[in-house]
């Protein structure tokens, strides 16, 4: 595993997704090579799967993932981190 948001061999669409999230002000994490996480929201770029916590969502794809992310901090706590030290958007 790496601490970087970008992994060797990431395809262009994965890199674009990460850059867009950062540009829109989200704190992005990469818990695994195939996972992009923002708070409790997860996007698995290989198949486009989206989860919220442990619940798989019906919609798929990056644009659907982006639509699910809250626009305001009041809608959900983006500090979703067991250590409690993540920063807000």
N, CA, C and O of each residue as an XYZ file, in Angstrom:
356
protein
N       0.846     -1.183      0.000
C       0.000      0.000      0.000
C       0.887      1.240      0.000
O       2.060      1.185      0.366
N       0.300      2.355     -0.418
C       1.023      3.615     -0.471
C       0.213      4.705      0.212
O      -1.011      4.598      0.294
N       0.857      5.736      0.697
C       0.154      6.869      1.293
C      -0.318      7.851      0.239
O      -1.093      8.759      0.540
N       0.132      7.683     -0.971
C      -0.192      8.591     -2.053
C      -1.622      8.375     -2.547
O      -2.177      7.283     -2.430
N      -2.199      9.426     -3.094
C      -3.513      9.293     -3.725
C      -3.412      8.623     -5.084
O      -4.400      8.096     -5.595
N      -2.225      8.639     -5.669
C      -2.043      8.056     -6.988
C      -1.126      6.849     -6.882
O      -0.050      6.912     -6.289
N      -1.579      5.745     -7.472
C      -0.834      4.496     -7.442
C      -0.222      4.257     -8.818
O      -0.782      4.682     -9.829
N       0.909      3.588     -8.863
C       1.482      3.234    -10.169
C       0.454      2.419    -10.972
O      -0.167      1.490    -10.456
N       0.300      2.785    -12.213
C      -0.629      2.065    -13.074
C      -2.067      2.522    -13.005
O      -2.922      1.932    -13.665
N      -2.374      3.573    -12.215
C      -3.741      4.094    -12.200
C      -4.131      4.524    -13.611
O      -3.358      5.205    -14.284
N      -5.321      4.135    -14.066
C      -5.755      4.581    -15.389
C      -6.136      6.059    -15.361
O      -6.416      6.607    -14.295
N      -6.149      6.699    -16.512
C      -6.471      8.131    -16.575
C      -7.802      8.496    -15.918
O      -7.897      9.538    -15.270
N      -8.837      7.654    -16.074
C     -10.142      8.019    -15.491
C     -10.102      8.016    -13.965
O     -10.845      8.769    -13.336
N      -9.267      7.202    -13.365
C      -9.109      7.208    -11.909
C      -8.415      8.497    -11.467
O      -8.840      9.134    -10.504
N      -7.365      8.872    -12.160
C      -6.641     10.106    -11.830
C      -7.538     11.322    -11.997
O      -7.506     12.239    -11.176
N      -8.342     11.333    -13.065
C      -9.263     12.465    -13.288
C     -10.280     12.558    -12.151
O     -10.593     13.654    -11.685
N     -10.790     11.422    -11.708
C     -11.772     11.406    -10.622
C     -11.181     12.002     -9.347
O     -11.817     12.824     -8.688
N      -9.976     11.590     -9.006
C      -9.320     12.096     -7.795
C      -9.077     13.596     -7.914
O      -9.355     14.350     -6.982
N      -8.563     14.020     -9.047
C      -8.298     15.458     -9.239
C      -9.576     16.288     -9.158
O      -9.571     17.385     -8.599
N     -10.664     15.772     -9.709
C     -11.927     16.513     -9.658
C     -12.418     16.635     -8.222
O     -12.863     17.709     -7.814
N     -12.346     15.565     -7.454
C     -12.773     15.622     -6.059
C     -11.950     16.637     -5.275
O     -12.489     17.417     -4.490
N     -10.644     16.618     -5.494
C      -9.773     17.571     -4.806
C     -10.123     18.997     -5.221
O     -10.207     19.890     -4.377
N     -10.325     19.208     -6.503
C     -10.675     20.538     -7.018
C     -11.973     21.046     -6.398
O     -12.124     22.243     -6.154
N     -12.909     20.128     -6.145
C     -14.191     20.525     -5.556
C     -14.124     20.622     -4.035
O     -15.127     20.906     -3.380
N     -12.928     20.383     -3.473
C     -12.722     20.628     -2.052
C     -12.904     19.447     -1.124
O     -12.929     19.631      0.093
N     -13.033     18.243     -1.651
C     -13.206     17.079     -0.796
C     -11.866     16.525     -0.325
O     -10.871     16.582     -1.048
N     -11.851     15.994      0.882
C     -10.676     15.301      1.388
C     -10.762     13.856      0.900
O     -11.658     13.109      1.294
N      -9.844     13.483      0.060
C      -9.867     12.186     -0.607
C      -8.860     11.248      0.044
O      -7.752     11.653      0.396
N      -9.260      9.991      0.198
C      -8.362      8.951      0.691
C      -8.365      7.794     -0.306
O      -9.305      7.634     -1.084
N      -7.306      6.994     -0.272
C      -7.216      5.769     -1.088
C      -6.910      4.598     -0.159
O      -5.752      4.195     -0.053
N      -7.915      4.041      0.515
C      -7.671      2.910      1.415
C      -7.102      1.689      0.697
O      -6.321      0.930      1.270
N      -7.499      1.507     -0.559
C      -6.960      0.421     -1.377
C      -6.689      0.962     -2.772
O      -7.118      2.064     -3.113
N      -5.998      0.207     -3.552
C      -5.662      0.602     -4.920
C      -6.905      0.904     -5.756
O      -6.878      1.804     -6.596
N      -7.981      0.173     -5.538
C      -9.176      0.296     -6.376
C     -10.285      1.117     -5.735
O     -11.406      1.157     -6.242
N      -9.978      1.763     -4.637
C     -10.988      2.484     -3.859
C     -10.623      3.951     -3.715
O      -9.480      4.297     -3.417
N     -11.612      4.808     -3.932
C     -11.494      6.240     -3.663
C     -12.530      6.537     -2.589
O     -13.706      6.216     -2.760
N     -12.110      7.145     -1.488
C     -13.018      7.380     -0.371
C     -13.078      8.852     -0.012
O     -12.072      9.561     -0.028
N     -14.293      9.295      0.315
C     -14.549     10.633      0.853
C     -15.468     10.402      2.042
O     -16.641     10.070      1.874
N     -14.929     10.580      3.247
C     -15.723     10.286      4.440
C     -16.242      8.858      4.375
O     -15.467      7.941      4.105
N     -17.547      8.643      4.619
C     -18.104      7.296      4.589
C     -18.483      6.811      3.184
O     -18.996      5.703      3.025
N     -18.232      7.640      2.172
C     -18.559      7.289      0.790
C     -17.349      6.653      0.115
O     -16.223      7.131      0.253
N     -17.595      5.570     -0.616
C     -16.522      4.864     -1.311
C     -16.888      4.650     -2.767
O     -18.026      4.312     -3.092
N     -15.920      4.847     -3.632
C     -16.100      4.612     -5.063
C     -15.016      3.639     -5.504
O     -13.824      3.886     -5.323
N     -15.452      2.532     -6.085
C     -14.529      1.527     -6.606
C     -14.483      1.711     -8.116
O     -15.378      1.275     -8.839
N     -13.433      2.357     -8.571
C     -13.373      2.825     -9.955
C     -13.307      1.711    -10.984
O     -13.631      1.957    -12.146
N     -12.908      0.508    -10.627
C     -12.825     -0.588    -11.593
C     -14.177     -0.951    -12.191
O     -14.307     -1.123    -13.403
N     -15.190     -1.067    -11.320
C     -16.541     -1.428    -11.770
C     -17.545     -0.305    -11.574
O     -18.695     -0.412    -12.001
N     -17.112      0.774    -10.930
C     -18.015      1.894    -10.704
C     -18.920      1.727     -9.500
O     -19.870      2.492     -9.332
N     -18.644      0.745     -8.662
C     -19.465      0.471     -7.488
C     -19.327      1.603     -6.470
O     -18.249      2.168     -6.280
N     -20.451      1.917     -5.821
C     -20.485      2.959     -4.790
C     -21.015      2.337     -3.507
O     -21.986      1.580     -3.529
N     -20.376      2.659     -2.393
C     -20.905      2.252     -1.092
C     -20.972      3.469     -0.178
O     -20.205      4.422     -0.320
N     -21.902      3.412      0.756
C     -21.998      4.398      1.825
C     -21.886      3.589      3.100
O     -22.805      2.850      3.452
N     -20.757      3.724      3.800
C     -20.484      2.835      4.927
C     -20.327      1.430      4.366
O     -19.497      1.196      3.487
N     -21.120      0.503      4.872
C     -21.075     -0.880      4.385
C     -22.178     -1.185      3.378
O     -22.284     -2.316      2.902
N     -23.000     -0.190      3.049
C     -24.145     -0.423      2.170
C     -23.816     -0.096      0.720
O     -23.442      1.029      0.387
N     -23.964     -1.100     -0.130
C     -23.762     -0.909     -1.565
C     -24.944     -0.127     -2.133
O     -26.099     -0.423     -1.828
N     -24.647      0.862     -2.953
C     -25.680      1.699     -3.547
C     -26.103      1.130     -4.904
O     -25.342      0.414     -5.555
N     -27.315      1.458     -5.314
C     -27.847      0.965     -6.585
C     -27.151      1.653     -7.753
O     -26.767      1.008     -8.729
N     -26.993      2.961     -7.643
C     -26.346      3.711     -8.726
C     -24.864      3.354     -8.805
O     -24.244      2.981     -7.810
N     -24.318      3.477    -10.003
C     -22.896      3.214    -10.203
C     -22.281      4.341    -11.027
O     -22.992      5.135    -11.643
N     -20.963      4.397    -11.029
C     -20.235      5.370    -11.836
C     -19.812      6.591    -11.043
O     -20.382      6.915    -10.001
N     -18.789      7.262    -11.568
C     -18.231      8.404    -10.856
C     -19.208      9.567    -10.748
O     -19.291     10.202     -9.697
N     -19.941      9.854    -11.800
C     -20.887     10.982    -11.736
C     -21.955     10.734    -10.670
O     -22.357     11.665     -9.973
N     -22.418      9.496    -10.537
C     -23.373      9.156     -9.481
C     -22.726      9.321     -8.106
O     -23.358      9.818     -7.174
N     -21.472      8.903     -7.985
C     -20.734      9.065     -6.736
C     -20.659     10.544     -6.363
O     -20.908     10.915     -5.216
N     -20.322     11.365     -7.316
C     -20.209     12.803     -7.077
C     -21.542     13.398     -6.647
O     -21.584     14.253     -5.763
N     -22.629     12.953     -7.265
C     -23.958     13.460     -6.895
C     -24.328     13.069     -5.469
O     -25.048     13.807     -4.796
N     -23.847     11.919     -4.999
C     -24.186     11.456     -3.648
C     -23.448     12.221     -2.558
O     -23.927     12.307     -1.427
N     -22.303     12.770     -2.885
C     -21.536     13.486     -1.871
C     -22.288     14.732     -1.441
O     -22.826     15.457     -2.278
N     -22.327     14.981     -0.150
C     -23.041     16.157      0.339
C     -22.369     17.445     -0.114
O     -21.144     17.526     -0.202
N     -23.167     18.421     -0.391
C     -22.654     19.737     -0.781
C     -22.399     20.611      0.434
O     -21.658     21.592      0.361
N     -23.013     20.254      1.544
C     -22.816     21.009      2.779
C     -22.391     20.055      3.874
O     -22.801     18.894      3.892
N     -21.581     20.539      4.772
C     -21.127     19.702      5.886
C     -22.280     19.239      6.763
O     -22.206     18.170      7.368
N     -23.339     20.028      6.837
C     -24.458     19.661      7.700
C     -25.184     18.411      7.254
O     -25.882     17.801      8.064
N     -25.053     17.998      5.994
C     -25.800     16.835      5.525
C     -25.239     15.516      6.031
O     -25.988     14.558      6.223
N     -23.941     15.456      6.248
C     -23.315     14.245      6.793
C     -21.949     14.636      7.326
O     -21.323     15.573      6.831
N     -21.504     13.928      8.313
C     -20.198     14.222      8.888
C     -19.108     13.616      8.013
O     -18.924     12.399      8.000
N     -18.389     14.457      7.287
C     -17.315     13.969      6.436
C     -16.063     13.671      7.237
O     -15.035     13.306      6.666
N     -16.134     13.820      8.538
C     -15.025     13.461      9.418
C     -15.084     11.987      9.773
O     -14.521     11.578     10.789
N     -15.732     11.205      8.986
C     -15.928      9.784      9.253
C     -14.589      9.070      9.275
O     -14.120      8.555      8.260
N     -13.989      9.050     10.450
C     -12.693      8.415     10.623
C     -12.644      7.913     12.055
O     -12.924      8.661     12.992
N     -12.296      6.673     12.221
C     -12.291      6.106     13.557
C     -11.317      6.803     14.490
O     -11.509      6.795     15.706
N     -10.268      7.409     13.932
C      -9.321      8.154     14.765
C      -9.859      9.536     15.109
O      -9.416     10.164     16.070
N     -10.817     10.003     14.317
C     -11.406     11.312     14.551
C     -10.514     12.463     14.150
O     -10.734     13.594     14.586
N      -9.491     12.197     13.313
C      -8.573     13.287     12.990
C      -8.647     13.733     11.536
O      -7.807     14.516     11.093
N      -9.632     13.250     10.785
C      -9.779     13.731      9.410
C     -10.233     15.178      9.410
O     -10.869     15.640     10.357
N      -9.908     15.875      8.364
C     -10.328     17.267      8.226
C     -11.638     17.341      7.458
O     -12.005     16.422      6.726
N     -12.325     18.447      7.642
C     -13.559     18.678      6.896
C     -13.253     19.209      5.523
O     -12.151     19.679      5.240
N     -14.240     19.123      4.690
C     -14.181     19.676      3.346
C     -14.142     21.172      3.431
O     -14.090     21.848      2.404
